[in-house]
């Protein structure tokens, strides 16, 4: 049976060693886990650019974007607002 978003986020944070809200890589890891757990069609790819490796999030639908943004929001207990696009620093491709 699937967990609620709150349960998923709380468990994922608990199982992550020293999760920090200001750690973008930890938030990206949480997004990857959500994509896998909820069996989403969105995916993350690493692209080699002149500045180094950049992670790009390919979003399959607006529903999946909203779900992943909610996962990010729930992980930020301090009341800050950050969307999945903010986590990926604008490196998002939408297929909808």
C-alpha angles and dihedrals in degrees: 000000000000122000125234117257091255092051092046093050094045092049094045091050092046091051093048115088110243099342110201122195092217094053106101092192090056089051091049089050089052090051090050090051091050092050090052097041096048091040094235125178092226116100143188123231131187114226126193111227134168089269094050135265114346123190113222124194116216109202118205098195144359088249091059091046090053092047092051092045089052090051089053092046093050091051091057101078092173093077096250117143118229127156127209087258089056091052090053091043093235094311093130130126117197123206097192 
